[in-house]
Amino acid sequence: MNYDVIICGSGIAGIYTALNLDKKLKIAIITNSELKNCNTYLAQGGITTVMGESDKKAFIKDTLYAGGNENNLETVKLIAEESERNIAELVEMGVPFNRDKDGKLLYTREAAHSKRRILYSDDQTGKYIFLTLLKKLEERVNVDIFEEVEILDLLVTPTEVYGILAHDKEKKVFEICGTKVVLATGGIGGLFKNSTNRRNLKGIGIALAKKHGIKIADVGAIQFHPTAFYDPKSERRFLISESLRGEGAKLRDLDGNRFIDELLPRDVVAAGIEKNKKKSSSPFVYLDATHLDHDFMKNRFVGIYNNLLKNGIDITKDLIPVTTSQHYFMGGIQVDMDGKTDLKNLYACGEVAFTGFHGKNRLASNSLLEGLIFGKRVAESINKKIDKNKINKDCKRKGRLEQVDIEKIKSENDKSVIDEILKVREDLKDEFSIGR
Ligand SMILES: Cc1cc2nc3c(=O)[nH]c(=O)nc-3n(C[C@H](O)[C@H](O)[C@H](O)COP(=O)(O)OP(=O)(O)OC[C@H]3O[C@@H](n4cnc5c(N)ncnc54)[C@H](O)[C@@H]3O)c2cc1C
């Protein structure tokens, strides 16, 4: 199979890249599960937008404050500059962001944002963005979508990438050749025992980068979300969005006392919760939303309300047991401002990429925004740079595909990501779900 552009990943970064590529290019999108099994679909709280010229400075300040000033200022400024243009496109495409009765967009607040600047669709923002983007994608005749196709390796010459090695659900191994390859494979949560992420996200981008000597950065920068629902039976931790705290929910210890300012940055609140759990020898603390208006809660947080009700908890009456949980990967494949990696023809965007935007701690709702902006930048760079003469070149055969041991490669890939993290985060040694 031959394509101009192969995009690995069907979250916001992958799909928005595809939508911004020249319609004349032949594009493949592959995803290792059903299309919707990405973290984008799970995003609850919202997507940040900069609210006019006067908000740019404050947005930059808030992002740097949350990131402990370890952010790349060039990236933060670039995102501040390009946020409104990209968000306007989402609005134009018809994402059903919440509006007031006069049709004006509503904004919510989350921890460490100095003002309300987050657009949301109830508490299922990611799902509505994903469905809107997917609808647009389905109108594109130049895009082939391959579900349940998993990337195992990159096809490379000593100087460039020219495709991918993959397998389908029948365990058939095949090569796809492409003039450009985009990794939009998301985070690493599937490697952890406790994570809010989809289980199919196992840091494949990091494994492939390591294998081929592509630069990675900050692999120890892993965000634990303060408030995931404590349910020892569940495989994936269900997130209780920060916007609940943004709307006034309080954290309480087992005796009902508040112990921290709920709107401090995520890493600070998470550390406070861990300290409190240790003190009371409890695997959870409580989140209390019972004092908030009941009708407002049921409508504004409809997904959380219904999900927890199924678990016997009515958030308008009951305290919610919560704990910290692996949530987001700030490290990734090092890219430049066009999403280019240091291997020719290979791009990366979204959670798999390291742009330096987040510093040591991501500001709430900044991740979807980064995926959007860098998805667009990757596409614009490819549109400019793609060599039309190379299009549909013949695939260079790599060997005998029937001899490829899928399970061995997958397990080596997982292990290599975990080993890389443990080099700098020995403290996480008991957190992984997969043996070393
Ligand atoms: C519960 C939850 C709530 C969140 N809430 C918010 C929020 O409110 N606001 C915000 O800004 N951020 C939020 N985030 C973070 C945000 O959702 C993600 O960082 C963002 O969606 C990442 O987008 P992406 O396109 O990079 O990756 P994803 O959307 O995760 O997509 C990754 C894609 O890669 C594919 N893939 C992975 N490995 C392979 C492989 N080996 N072969 C083929 N395909 C592969 C997957 O199938 C998937 O299609 C939340 C995250 C979670 C988990």
The ligand as a Gaussian input file, in Angstrom:
#p B3LYP/6-31G(d) Opt

LIG

0 1
 C      -10.343000      11.089000      31.049000
 C       -9.584000      12.194000      30.385000
 C      -10.077000      13.487000      30.396000
 C       -9.374000      14.527000      29.770000
 N       -9.908000      15.776000      29.760000
 C       -9.275000      16.754000      29.060000
 C       -9.863000      18.034000      28.915000
 O      -10.966000      18.291000      29.404000
 N       -9.189000      18.986000      28.193000
 C       -7.963000      18.736000      27.615000
 O       -7.400000      19.636000      26.976000
 N       -7.402000      17.525000      27.740000
 C       -8.022000      16.533000      28.425000
 N       -7.447000      15.298000      28.518000
 C       -6.206000      15.035000      27.777000
 C       -6.534000      14.927000      26.294000
 O       -7.741000      14.233000      26.137000
 C       -5.453000      14.200000      25.513000
 O       -4.184000      14.640000      25.885000
 C       -5.641000      14.452000      24.022000
 O       -6.942000      14.073000      23.652000
 C       -4.617000      13.688000      23.226000
 O       -4.966000      13.716000      21.876000
 P       -4.105000      12.930000      20.826000
 O       -4.758000      13.126000      19.524000
 O       -2.681000      13.287000      20.971000
 O       -4.203000      11.392000      21.317000
 P       -5.477000      10.448000      21.543000
 O       -6.735000      11.181000      21.419000
 O       -5.242000       9.685000      22.786000
 O       -5.362000       9.450000      20.304000
 C       -4.295000       8.536000      20.202000
 C       -4.558000       7.639000      19.008000
 O       -3.403000       6.815000      18.761000
 C       -3.816000       5.493000      18.476000
 N       -2.723000       4.578000      18.796000
 C       -2.016000       4.446000      19.954000
 N       -1.077000       3.472000      19.834000
 C       -1.197000       2.989000      18.568000
 C       -0.533000       1.960000      17.847000
 N        0.466000       1.208000      18.366000
 N       -0.915000       1.718000      16.558000
 C       -1.923000       2.430000      15.981000
 N       -2.598000       3.413000      16.635000
 C       -2.234000       3.683000      17.914000
 C       -5.056000       5.298000      19.343000
 O       -5.866000       4.264000      18.850000
 C       -5.730000       6.675000      19.194000
 O       -6.500000       6.701000      18.019000
 C       -8.130000      14.243000      29.153000
 C       -7.630000      12.954000      29.138000
 C       -8.342000      11.928000      29.744000
 C       -7.778000      10.545000      29.715000

